[in-house]
Amino acid sequence: MQKKNININKKKNMKRFYLLPIVCCALSISLSAQENNGTATTSGADDNRILSADSLITTDARLDSLYQTLPEVMITGERPIVKAAQGKLVYDLPRLIRNLPVDNAYDAVKELPGVIEMNGGLQLAGQGVTVILDGKVTTLSTEQLYSLLRSIPASRIEKAEVMYNAPARYQVRGALINITLKQSAGGPGSWQGELYAKYRQKHNEGFEERASLLFSKNKFSADFLYSHSHGQGYSTTDKEAVHTLADGSVHPMTTDEVGRGRSHTHSFRVGADYNIAKNHQLSFVYNGGYSTSHNWKGVTGTQVSTTHGNSTDWLHNGRLDYRTPFGLKAGAELTYYRSPSDQLLHSRMQDEELDFYTEDCQRINRWKFFLAQEHSLGKGWDLNYGAIYTTSIDNSYQYYYDPETGGQLTSSDALSNMKSRRREQTWNIYAGFSKSFGDKLALDASLAVEHYKTPVWNQWDWYPIVNLNYMPAPGHILQLSLSSDKDYPDYWAVQDAVSYIGGGYSELHGNPLLKPAQEYELKMTYILKSKYIFSAWFNHTKDYSVQTLYQSSERLVEIYKTLNFDYQQQAGIQASIPFKVKDWLNSRLTLIGLWHREKDGDFWDIPFDRKQCYGIAQMNNTFTLSTKPDLKLTVTGFVHSKAIQGIYDLPTSGNVNIALRYGFAKNKAILNLYCNDIFETGQISPRIRFKTQNVTNHYSCFREFGVSFTYKFGGYKEKQREAVDTSRFK
């Protein structure tokens, strides 16, 4: 089942929350806006409790995405850390993170101007963002991509290219971040590597180990990467609800849930490049992953239940790329994913009983082939065109068994056995051009035509993209862009299956009629003195889809189901201001204002049209305590006012994080100590108070302490590739 995970956490002791603006204000007193050296800090822990309503085996299951998609955080630096080139902003990322406690590529990406982390994922300019390595787009999911980025040492990064509106030649629509990794120069054979270890404590302990190695000789280079993360988890969920049925009866619901689990995740990667000649390269990469998890949950109160679950995930991904000196690129990619899981549930609520053992599995086979050509026509003109074919087969099943006899139970209103074989095909043909009008004006435009076919949908769509860059003076950049995009539903979300979560009171329903969402956005960005960044945008998403909760009017159950809304609209503005105090403090203040609207005229029996204005503030500070020894302190504050999602109300939340970085042994060794969410105010308690719906979920919140150690050897210059897309997998 899909594992599109989110962080939903309990807002604990919010009376202490007023400390956040005080901390931020105190740090900014007497500071003057000067030239920035490009330092920043991260804005939250990525190890918050992960919840998903899409699997029987996840640590929790409430909602697919409760946090709003948020716009970006922007910074730049003293010597220009950013420059504009054909619709993209190119950042000197190594210099940007040079003095920060950043030890992997994922955390490095979070420091890019315009990037903010929400619900365990990356956002850019109010929308999701695709991250690729070395210009190569794969079929790895978002979750697997993030796992890969966390396993790549930050020292491998050479630069980052940020595109709010990626041209069609990148084979990606919408926002894109292209991470270029350091290439090995030709010459005698050499070995370089990096070792990494991490310990964290967040109620329970967790560990991570990582090893990276690169070999290069003359025209050939090969790299190897392995990481292992493991530990135990603990969480609590307190539910308060008033359930009203169609007959007018009212049922108060109060439950307390405790969850415990342990997991192991192994990630490995092997790649090789052969440079035949200049701009003539053959490359191959293999990405693999294996993970296991074991969970137990107990519920007391109105409902009494126990749940035992186990899951295993396997991923194999291989990609072959060929690039020629005359602009031709070709490639093929194969992805295999398998995720079996099981669950034993015993539940009692009033006169209802649930006792069953469940087995389910998702198996995905996906192939991708592409051919692309680029031409330089002279006088500032460039032409590009290509074709991409993607096909996938989803073999999935879910069966219910009697836990005593082991016999398979028949499908009924309460239980739903399922077995399916579902195929998708996508053809994409595109053409585009770019033109430079002197040194100040540049235009990049493209048009893609796509055919999407599933057992339910058979449709054609077209996607125009236009980027206009104007540089009236050095350090001043004005960008205007028009973009279009499509967001495909997760594979398990379209299965005709019913699963039980939260002890049985909550049901997860699939939606075979779920269709892709289509988004259109107009955005303007102005960069002043290569440093201060201001943005404004408006987007409209037709058939916007998100998983929502609904208290059934016919039965005493709450239903989680991914539905298409009529549309979602968002308008926003942002200002990002970096400043510096001599050589001991670098800070960045980001202010964001948003107007948000969601409308669905056929949402069960309670249609809605909801609007909300909200704001976001973030302040990052890096203090240089000493240069010899190399000792730096980072403090980050973040606050998000109340927002909406569907019929959910999302309360105000925020956090304060702190980290101490110590570099020694000629910068080959780095020791990092950190504490995330110091005041335990970063988690939310989402609630519904809409017509007949009345639910509040309180999620546990724990501060996190941790220490990590990094050691580089062999001179360390490396290179790497991009990840596989598995975001739609279970």
Secondary structure as UniProt FT lines:
FT   STRAND          6..7
FT   HELIX           14..18
FT   HELIX           19..28
FT   TURN            29..30
FT   TURN            46..47
FT   STRAND          50..51
FT   STRAND          82..85
FT   TURN            86..87
FT   STRAND          88..91
FT   HELIX           93..96
FT   TURN            97..99
FT   HELIX           105..110
FT   TURN            113..114
FT   STRAND          115..118
FT   TURN            119..120
FT   STRAND          121..124
FT   TURN            125..126
FT   STRAND          127..133
FT   TURN            134..135
FT   HELIX           142..151
FT   HELIX           154..156
FT   STRAND          157..163
FT   HELIX           168..170
FT   STRAND          175..181
FT   STRAND          190..201
FT   STRAND          205..217
FT   TURN            218..219
FT   STRAND          220..244
FT   TURN            246..247
FT   STRAND          250..277
FT   TURN            278..279
FT   STRAND          280..301
FT   STRAND          303..323
FT   TURN            325..326
FT   STRAND          328..349
FT   TURN            350..351
FT   STRAND          352..378
FT   TURN            379..380
FT   STRAND          381..401
FT   TURN            403..405
FT   STRAND          418..437
FT   TURN            438..440
FT   STRAND          441..453
FT   STRAND          458..473
FT   TURN            474..475
FT   STRAND          476..487
FT   HELIX           492..494
FT   STRAND          498..501
FT   HELIX           502..504
FT   STRAND          506..509
FT   TURN            512..513
FT   STRAND          517..528
FT   TURN            529..531
FT   STRAND          532..542
FT   STRAND          545..551
FT   STRAND          558..564
FT   STRAND          567..581
FT   TURN            582..584
FT   STRAND          585..600
FT   TURN            601..602
FT   TURN            604..605
FT   STRAND          608..626
FT   TURN            627..629
FT   STRAND          630..640
FT   STRAND          643..645
FT   TURN            646..647
FT   STRAND          648..650
FT   STRAND          653..664
FT   TURN            665..668
FT   STRAND          669..676
FT   TURN            678..679
FT   STRAND          687..690
FT   TURN            691..692
FT   STRAND          693..699
FT   STRAND          704..713
FT   TURN            714..715
FT   TURN            727..728
//
